[in-house]
């Protein structure tokens, strides 16, 4: 079945450091791919998405490119801020359904 | 436009009781999905409703049920609560709920259920 694998956390970075959170997926067909962010005590917020191969999603300085050849959707940001500290979830939706399959989440802690 | 709202935000119940959680989607959204979030199992899909019909169901026991009303509001019910049902229950809404999975789902803040 479909699945998502994310790098284990926590990831601890200093402010202005470069961020990469790896995400790979297994799916039949051509799923849509998403990154969601969860701040403490809150629900999930969509960060970015890509619906077909080679699409690049971007938002608030974060980027991710849908790579079908490597079945990956890695999240990157050039310069993180303390306010980016949160849990990041990679997810996919495939087939005739909106069902999201999530990775385990990666906790990011940015220190000043 | 108001976001997805969930009530109540916090609930404490005891084993064996039942509970009903409510979700109001974004205005105009017709699809509502429910997810359970726990530290051990992560985020797991419960079910999806579209136009008052259950379109998809996750791998949860029959104690978990839901419904959707004609105004797209949704409720989920858990009967005979167990300790393991303690979780954050998240509701998400999307516009059309149809086909290809390209619809963006917008999440509410969740209901934190504690079972004692």
Interface residues (C-beta under 8 A of the other chain):
Chain A: X31 X32 X34 X36 X42 X43 X44 X45 X46 X49 X51 X89 X91 X92 X93 X94 X95 X96 X97 X98 X99 X100 X101 X102 X103 X104 X105
Chain B: X4 X31 X33 X35 X42 X43 X45 X48 X55 X56 X58 X90 X92 X94 X97 X98 X99 X100 X101 X102 X103 X104 X105 X106 X107 X108 X109 X110
